[in-house]
């Protein structure tokens, strides 16, 4: 039994945080698409920081949920 946070993908074990970072990037792209379609993108003063913060919040929340 292992106590490290890993996920088996096709028989190979990957760190949980690595997969969650990839999901965070996908989530940030989805948030960008929604903001662009609803014209909220123009109202953001620093869009790069906003999308990075969205990705970070998703990754940290998902990581805590996986460990619980």
N, C-alpha and C positions, 0 to 999 in steps of 0.2 A: 504494500500500500504506500502510495506517495502522498506527501503533504504539500507538494509544490502546486501552485495554481496553473495546471496545464490542461489542454483540450486535445483529444485525439482526433486528428484530421487525416483520413485515409491511412491510418496505421502509424502516422508520425505525430509525435507530441510537440505542440506549439505552446509557447507561453500565452496565458490568457490575455495579458496586457497587449501583446502584439496584435492579436485578432481584434481586440477592442479598439485599438488605435485605427485600424483599417475601417472598422464600422463607424468610428467617430468622423473620419474623413468623408465617408459616404453620407453620414448624417449632415455634415456641414454643407456638402454640395446640395443636398435636398433642401436645406434651409435657404441656401442662396437662390435656388430655383423658385421657391415660394416667394421670397422677398422680391425677386425680379418680376415675377408675374403679377404681384400685387402692387408694384411700384414703391415698395418700402425701401428698396435699395438706394434710391436717390436721397432719402432722408437720413441715411446713416453717415455720421461724420467721418468715421474711420472703419470702413467695411471689413478690412482685413482683420482687425482686432475683434470685431463682432463675430465673424465666422470662426476664428480661432477659439474664441471663448465658448461659442456654441459647441464646437467639437470637444473641447476640454471638459465642459460640464457633462456632456453625454458620456465621455470615456470614464470620468471619475465616478459618476453615478452608476454606470453599468458595472464597473469593477467592484464597487461596494455591494451591488446586488448579487454579483457572482460569488463573492466571498461569504455572503450571509447564508 
